């Protein structure tokens, strides 16, 4: 399905950023945009940005 949609945006609760999910649907390199709260771990978000992921903090 990821091949069909073109872009992948992921909405993540700020308390879950950096936590290991019970079910993975994609690798970080496949994610285009992460939307999360301003309280999310800045170091983890920086790592995502360094991999080319756009990060939106709300």
C-alpha positions in Angstrom: 0.0 0.0 0.0 2.9 2.4 0.7 3.9 2.1 -2.9 0.5 3.4 -4.0 0.1 6.5 -1.7 3.4 8.2 -2.6 3.9 9.9 0.8 3.7 8.6 4.3 2.7 10.8 7.2 2.7 9.4 10.7 0.9 11.0 13.7 2.7 10.1 16.9 1.7 11.1 20.5 4.6 13.0 21.9 4.9 10.6 24.8 5.5 7.7 22.4 8.3 9.3 20.3 11.3 7.1 20.7 9.3 4.1 22.1 9.3 0.8 20.3 6.0 -0.1 18.8 4.4 -3.5 19.2 3.6 -3.5 15.5 5.8 -1.9 12.8 4.2 -0.9 9.5 7.3 0.8 8.0 10.9 1.7 8.6 11.9 5.3 9.5 13.4 5.7 6.0 10.0 5.2 4.4 8.3 8.0 6.5 8.0 11.4 4.8 6.4 13.4 7.6 6.0 12.9 11.4 3.4 15.0 13.2 3.8 15.1 17.0 3.5 17.3 20.1 6.0 20.0 21.1 6.9 17.9 24.2 8.4 15.1 22.1 12.1 14.2 22.6 14.0 16.7 20.5 17.0 14.4 20.1 14.9 11.7 18.5 13.1 14.2 16.2 16.6 15.5 15.2 17.6 12.0 14.2 14.5 11.7 12.0 15.2 15.1 10.4 18.8 14.0 9.7 17.3 11.0 7.8 15.2 13.4 5.7 11.9 13.1 7.6 9.9 16.3 7.9 8.9 16.9 11.5 5.8 19.0 12.4 5.4 19.9 16.1 2.0 21.0 17.2 
